[in-house]
Amino acid sequence: MSLENNVTMKLAILTSGMLPIPAVQGGAVENKIDFLLEYNDRVKLHDITVYSPWNKKASEHPALSSDVNHYVFIDVSSFKARLARRLYGYLHSGEYYNYFIEYYFEKVYAHLKNQNYDCIYLDNCPGYVYKLSQRGYKKIVLRLGNDLLNSKTKYNELIFNNLSKILTCSNFVREKVATIQSDKKIQTLYNGINIKTFSSTNKQQKRRTDIGLSEDDFVMVYTGRLNKEKGVSELIDAMLAIHDKPNIKLMIIGSPFFGNVANEDDFVRGLKQKAKEIKDRIVFTGFIPHSQLAQYLKMSDIAVIPSLWDDPCPNTVLEAQAMGLPLITTCRGGIPEEVTDKNAILLETDEHFVDNLAAAILDLYEHPEKRQQMASVSLERASLFTKENYTKNFFGAIEELNR
């Protein structure tokens, strides 16, 4: 069976229920599911039902007119639903997840149990595999965008044995799953992004001067959540070390939590306090909607993703790469699988990290020809991580279950 044969399966898609689908509030998982649904609507491959928390914009989205994709919305936000969630948590303590997620799952299951799906697809929810397997379900596919299933995971063997296929966002995560047991059911499916959105050829609508930068500046960009594990504090330390290059500027895009533009936590306040000494060289933009992010990347000369944790397969790397930016990043998690040493400087996060980060910044600042070569490789490599590749590889993996 192949994509061209128009194999028809009846599929259910479940996420944790934190954000709605269609992805009107963003979310990496939700955007990838939108990729699948858009493709399925165009090609008419399968009959898919996606379960989503209710959201007014999502419930009025044009995608709901599809004749092959169906949307079941679960109310988790009304006053009545919030009371019911609390009551559920009171009566069912000690379950796999917190009461919010467990309540959502049970509301989904009330609908799902009356259907006859060929396959149930879960994203980042190993606990749901446990619950479904206890109720007799077998043909389940789990995709992992994080290290959530390994030999230390609760019920790990039961979850592993009741899965038909495990799709991982990187070989790094794949190896974590393989600590339970090595099996051909584990398959790497790299993330994909919309490279039409993240394209250096798109018209520039945002200018450096709009955010206090000069056209003559050497601009570095950091995108991501602002927390300790992302390495942004060490990036500011590197900027402080480069005190004799006033036209090296840093644009920090992000907030403590997804979409949180109103409140700063102690960590972000600490970052801004540290940056006061060079406040004319650092711009904190706060949260930028994903739809506008490419405009800020286009202003930049290089991207710096200084992750201190084992980031499984960050989209921030793929997005910067697709914009044709040279990268400075780290040898953590799945990041080395996304880039090569031809378009990225990969650093160890050891005791010399800040010094090496500063040296890497100066290296790219002082060698424009090197940046140009790296930029070309970034653009070439971006073609490996498209939403089209992601979607076709996903459906190819799912259809293997019927072979």
Wavefront OBJ file of the C-alpha trace (Angstrom):
o trace
v 0.000 0.000 0.000
v 1.189 3.545 -0.705
v -0.098 7.091 -0.639
v -1.011 6.866 -4.308
v -3.318 3.885 -3.720
v -5.802 5.979 -1.692
v -5.813 3.540 1.209
v -8.795 4.323 3.415
v -8.532 3.933 7.164
v -10.711 5.283 9.913
v -8.398 7.146 12.275
v -8.850 8.967 15.568
v -6.384 11.658 16.666
v -6.009 12.648 20.315
v -3.697 15.133 21.978
v -3.427 15.960 25.669
v -6.209 18.514 25.269
v -4.279 21.594 26.316
v -4.719 23.549 23.055
v -7.399 23.393 20.338
v -7.300 21.983 16.825
v -7.468 23.690 14.345
v -4.383 25.311 15.872
v -5.870 28.770 16.386
v -3.767 29.215 19.539
v -0.587 27.755 18.064
v 1.285 24.879 19.661
v 3.935 22.657 18.041
v 1.866 19.469 18.384
v -1.306 21.158 17.206
v 0.366 22.732 14.160
v 1.733 19.351 13.081
v -1.714 17.808 13.369
v -3.049 20.646 11.221
v -0.419 19.697 8.615
v -1.806 16.148 8.572
v -5.403 17.297 8.333
v -4.684 19.818 5.571
v -2.957 17.128 3.522
v -5.709 14.601 4.151
v -8.378 17.088 3.114
v -6.546 17.765 -0.136
v -5.649 14.175 -1.059
v -8.691 12.416 0.509
v -6.675 9.556 1.983
v -8.453 8.604 5.172
v -11.479 9.261 7.340
v -10.056 11.122 10.351
v -11.740 12.274 13.540
v -9.736 14.655 15.693
v -10.657 15.314 19.313
v -9.997 18.815 20.583
v -10.857 21.064 23.514
v -13.572 23.494 22.478
v -12.514 26.960 21.387
v -14.772 29.503 19.701
v -12.336 30.323 16.886
v -11.584 26.643 16.322
v -15.274 25.753 16.207
v -15.830 28.383 13.475
v -12.713 27.553 11.449
v -13.100 26.870 7.682
v -11.281 23.535 8.143
v -14.466 22.130 9.683
v -16.088 22.041 6.228
v -13.884 19.068 5.240
v -15.703 15.922 4.154
v -12.877 13.604 5.312
v -11.748 15.310 8.519
v -14.185 15.480 11.437
v -13.832 17.495 14.641
v -15.245 16.565 18.025
v -14.959 19.393 20.543
v -14.830 18.793 24.280
v -15.960 21.521 26.660
v -13.289 22.018 29.309
v -13.609 25.767 29.833
v -17.233 26.579 30.717
v -18.179 27.123 34.359
v -19.980 23.783 34.407
v -16.976 21.987 32.903
v -14.562 23.570 35.371
v -16.719 22.388 38.277
v -16.936 18.905 36.747
v -13.141 18.789 36.339
v -12.622 19.669 39.975
v -15.107 17.052 41.070
v -13.435 14.463 38.861
v -10.082 15.285 40.446
v -11.564 14.948 43.929
v -13.079 11.530 43.143
v -10.157 10.174 41.109
v -6.904 11.107 42.793
v -3.611 9.453 41.930
v -4.246 8.798 38.226
v -1.562 8.984 35.539
v -1.968 12.690 34.807
v -3.513 15.635 36.629
v -7.274 15.987 36.910
v -7.499 18.452 33.989
v -5.998 16.009 31.486
v -7.723 12.969 32.986
v -11.137 14.659 32.812
v -10.538 15.601 29.174
v -9.573 12.026 28.317
v -12.714 10.598 29.908
v -14.913 13.022 27.974
v -13.141 12.003 24.757
v -13.493 8.328 25.633
v -17.254 8.691 26.115
v -17.449 9.459 22.378
v -14.572 7.307 21.178
v -15.839 4.065 22.734
v -18.901 4.135 20.475
v -16.791 4.351 17.312
v -14.895 1.660 15.429
v -11.503 3.118 14.536
v -8.836 1.224 12.614
v -6.180 3.101 14.544
v -5.932 5.617 17.382
v -3.118 8.148 17.081
v -1.819 9.871 20.216
v 0.676 12.712 20.396
v 2.903 12.985 23.480
v 0.437 11.076 25.686
v 1.912 7.746 26.858
v -0.499 7.791 29.792
v -3.417 7.591 27.371
v -1.893 4.406 25.931
v -2.012 2.898 29.401
v -5.653 3.877 29.896
v -6.754 2.666 26.454
v -4.896 -0.626 26.766
v -6.672 -1.291 30.053
v -9.932 -0.989 28.125
v -8.963 -3.454 25.408
v -7.559 -1.186 22.675
v -4.592 -2.534 20.705
v -3.985 -0.689 17.428
v -2.496 2.479 18.913
v 0.227 4.729 17.485
v 2.116 7.134 19.718
v 4.282 10.001 18.551
v 6.809 11.428 20.985
v 8.085 14.967 20.658
v 9.772 14.665 24.050
v 11.521 12.053 26.181
v 8.302 10.755 27.737
v 8.658 6.986 27.338
v 11.755 5.196 28.605
v 12.771 2.508 31.075
v 11.938 4.832 33.997
v 8.460 5.772 32.790
v 5.522 4.532 34.845
v 4.031 1.361 33.298
v 6.701 1.567 30.573
v 6.612 -2.103 29.486
v 2.823 -2.260 29.442
v 2.655 0.929 27.376
v 5.378 -0.241 24.990
v 3.815 -3.665 24.440
v 0.383 -2.231 23.687
v 1.616 0.101 20.962
v 1.562 -0.883 17.290
v 4.055 1.835 16.377
v 6.091 4.505 18.138
v 7.127 7.565 16.135
v 9.887 9.686 17.647
v 10.907 13.225 16.682
v 14.610 12.317 16.683
v 16.998 9.426 17.066
v 17.832 10.881 20.477
v 14.259 10.189 21.640
v 14.243 6.882 19.776
v 17.213 5.695 21.809
v 15.433 6.681 25.019
v 12.425 4.530 24.075
v 14.780 1.670 23.180
v 15.912 1.531 26.829
v 12.651 -0.380 27.387
v 13.394 -2.740 24.533
v 14.752 -2.409 21.024
v 12.086 -3.031 18.434
v 11.386 -2.203 14.811
v 8.085 -0.624 15.920
v 10.131 2.448 16.963
v 10.598 4.787 14.008
v 12.064 8.290 13.765
v 9.794 10.887 12.160
v 11.520 14.262 12.146
v 9.553 17.448 12.677
v 8.470 19.456 9.681
v 7.757 23.160 9.293
v 6.063 25.321 6.695
v 9.033 26.589 4.697
v 6.748 28.868 2.687
v 6.126 30.801 5.886
v 9.765 30.597 6.940
v 11.408 31.731 3.741
v 14.097 34.352 3.269
v 12.471 35.325 -0.032
v 9.257 36.577 1.606
v 8.667 40.313 1.508
v 10.101 42.131 4.519
v 7.371 44.025 6.371
v 9.154 44.568 9.681
v 12.263 46.728 9.821
v 15.133 46.811 12.295
v 14.413 50.447 13.038
v 10.935 49.426 14.254
v 12.540 47.846 17.323
v 15.469 50.218 17.836
v 18.105 48.426 15.776
v 20.262 49.865 12.995
v 20.808 48.526 9.505
v 24.545 48.551 10.273
v 24.186 46.335 13.352
v 25.228 42.691 13.502
v 22.001 41.162 14.830
v 21.734 37.836 16.608
v 18.347 36.340 17.364
v 17.254 34.012 20.142
v 13.762 32.509 19.940
v 12.144 30.293 22.541
v 10.760 30.231 26.016
v 12.683 32.202 28.594
v 13.736 29.697 31.205
v 16.975 28.446 32.707
v 17.230 25.327 30.525
v 17.229 27.318 27.281
v 20.602 28.948 27.994
v 19.502 32.530 27.393
v 21.187 33.720 30.608
v 24.497 32.311 29.392
v 23.907 34.036 26.057
v 23.641 37.381 27.860
v 26.855 36.515 29.751
v 28.549 35.995 26.375
v 27.261 39.372 25.224
v 28.704 40.978 28.365
v 32.080 39.408 27.525
v 32.022 41.026 24.064
v 32.281 44.538 25.469
v 34.356 46.084 22.680
v 31.935 45.386 19.803
v 29.039 47.804 20.366
v 27.318 47.023 17.076
v 26.808 43.341 17.984
v 23.162 43.289 19.059
v 20.947 40.567 20.495
v 17.215 40.222 19.905
v 15.528 37.978 22.500
v 12.131 36.716 21.382
v 9.984 34.838 23.857
v 8.322 34.804 27.259
v 8.269 32.490 30.304
v 5.222 30.623 29.060
v 3.621 30.183 25.659
v 1.733 33.351 24.765
v 2.308 34.942 28.182
v 2.958 38.611 27.452
v 1.559 40.148 30.623
v 3.558 38.588 33.435
v 7.286 38.180 33.978
v 8.703 35.636 36.395
v 11.798 36.026 38.569
v 14.014 34.463 35.915
v 13.020 36.982 33.233
v 13.370 39.863 35.679
v 16.848 38.534 36.458
v 17.702 38.434 32.746
v 16.674 42.058 32.292
v 18.583 43.115 35.376
v 21.719 41.376 34.066
v 21.236 43.024 30.662
v 20.968 46.566 32.073
v 24.700 47.104 31.699
v 24.352 46.679 27.928
v 20.681 47.550 27.535
v 21.389 49.442 24.311
v 22.633 46.176 22.755
v 19.815 43.826 23.794
v 16.184 43.989 22.685
v 13.559 41.981 24.564
v 10.571 41.716 22.223
v 8.437 39.588 24.537
v 6.155 36.967 23.003
v 5.748 37.228 19.228
v 2.907 35.306 17.518
v 4.214 32.438 15.436
v 2.670 33.966 12.309
v 4.968 37.007 12.683
v 8.148 35.221 13.764
v 9.671 34.933 10.273
v 9.701 38.724 9.966
v 11.968 38.974 13.014
v 14.227 36.175 11.830
v 14.598 37.957 8.504
v 16.071 40.982 10.338
v 18.835 38.814 11.794
v 22.341 37.897 10.704
v 22.627 34.710 12.765
v 20.503 32.640 15.152
v 21.698 31.431 18.554
v 19.882 28.506 20.210
v 21.990 27.856 23.351
v 19.984 24.977 24.875
v 21.403 23.590 28.107
v 18.989 20.654 28.229
v 18.476 17.696 25.915
v 16.118 19.455 23.526
v 14.554 16.603 21.500
v 14.069 18.375 18.140
v 13.378 22.100 18.557
v 11.448 23.821 15.789
v 13.345 27.021 16.553
v 16.414 25.443 14.941
v 14.449 24.358 11.871
v 12.805 27.763 11.484
v 16.105 29.654 11.648
v 17.641 27.161 9.221
v 14.771 27.626 6.765
v 15.325 31.381 6.872
v 18.893 30.785 5.711
v 20.546 31.780 8.967
v 23.894 30.469 10.219
v 23.417 28.941 13.668
v 25.258 28.712 16.940
v 23.721 25.983 19.079
v 24.628 23.060 21.347
v 25.304 19.332 21.168
v 22.235 18.514 23.263
v 19.388 16.123 22.567
v 18.333 15.902 18.938
v 19.805 19.247 17.861
v 22.866 17.713 16.103
v 20.440 15.700 13.943
v 18.796 18.880 12.651
v 21.948 20.668 11.512
v 25.468 19.900 10.287
v 28.843 21.432 11.064
v 28.537 23.201 7.698
v 25.696 25.458 8.801
v 25.982 25.440 12.589
v 28.633 25.851 15.249
v 27.852 23.147 17.805
v 29.095 23.783 21.339
v 29.446 21.584 24.392
v 27.616 22.885 27.465
v 30.592 22.511 29.788
v 32.377 24.924 32.136
v 33.767 26.776 29.114
v 30.387 27.254 27.453
v 30.075 31.039 27.900
v 33.631 31.672 26.684
v 33.132 29.391 23.679
v 29.787 31.013 22.935
v 31.392 34.447 22.898
v 34.195 33.149 20.651
v 31.688 31.616 18.216
v 29.768 34.896 18.010
v 32.975 36.817 17.264
v 34.004 34.205 14.692
v 30.825 34.699 12.670
v 30.866 38.470 13.194
v 34.374 38.746 11.797
v 33.911 36.346 8.861
v 31.008 37.367 6.613
v 32.140 34.922 3.916
v 31.772 32.063 6.406
v 28.268 33.265 7.285
v 27.370 33.296 3.604
v 28.561 29.714 3.126
v 26.693 28.556 6.220
v 23.540 30.356 5.085
v 23.589 28.462 1.785
v 23.832 25.134 3.591
v 20.979 26.125 5.909
v 18.717 26.769 2.925
v 19.659 23.428 1.348
v 19.144 21.490 4.566
v 15.755 23.088 5.208
v 14.283 20.985 2.389
v 14.653 17.875 4.577
v 12.324 19.246 7.249
v 9.246 20.391 5.359
v 5.679 19.822 6.420
v 5.170 17.895 3.163
v 7.915 15.413 4.066
v 6.581 15.131 7.594
v 3.040 14.472 6.397
v 3.906 11.903 3.741
v 6.219 10.031 6.093
v 3.555 10.037 8.801
v 0.848 8.549 6.586
v 3.327 6.080 5.164
v 4.112 4.862 8.685
v 0.424 4.641 9.639
v -0.492 2.699 6.512
v 2.129 0.059 7.280
v -0.253 -1.147 9.994
v -2.666 -2.389 7.321
v -0.058 -4.171 5.221
l 1 2 3 4 5 6 7 8 9 10 11 12 13 14 15 16 17 18 19 20 21 22 23 24 25 26 27 28 29 30 31 32 33 34 35 36 37 38 39 40 41 42 43 44 45 46 47 48 49 50 51 52 53 54 55 56 57 58 59 60 61 62 63 64 65 66 67 68 69 70 71 72 73 74 75 76 77 78 79 80 81 82 83 84 85 86 87 88 89 90 91 92 93 94 95 96 97 98 99 100 101 102 103 104 105 106 107 108 109 110 111 112 113 114 115 116 117 118 119 120 121 122 123 124 125 126 127 128 129 130 131 132 133 134 135 136 137 138 139 140 141 142 143 144 145 146 147 148 149 150 151 152 153 154 155 156 157 158 159 160 161 162 163 164 165 166 167 168 169 170 171 172 173 174 175 176 177 178 179 180 181 182 183 184 185 186 187 188 189 190 191 192 193 194 195 196 197 198 199 200 201 202 203 204 205 206 207 208 209 210 211 212 213 214 215 216 217 218 219 220 221 222 223 224 225 226 227 228 229 230 231 232 233 234 235 236 237 238 239 240 241 242 243 244 245 246 247 248 249 250 251 252 253 254 255 256 257 258 259 260 261 262 263 264 265 266 267 268 269 270 271 272 273 274 275 276 277 278 279 280 281 282 283 284 285 286 287 288 289 290 291 292 293 294 295 296 297 298 299 300 301 302 303 304 305 306 307 308 309 310 311 312 313 314 315 316 317 318 319 320 321 322 323 324 325 326 327 328 329 330 331 332 333 334 335 336 337 338 339 340 341 342 343 344 345 346 347 348 349 350 351 352 353 354 355 356 357 358 359 360 361 362 363 364 365 366 367 368 369 370 371 372 373 374 375 376 377 378 379 380 381 382 383 384 385 386 387 388 389 390 391 392 393 394 395 396 397 398 399 400 401 402 403
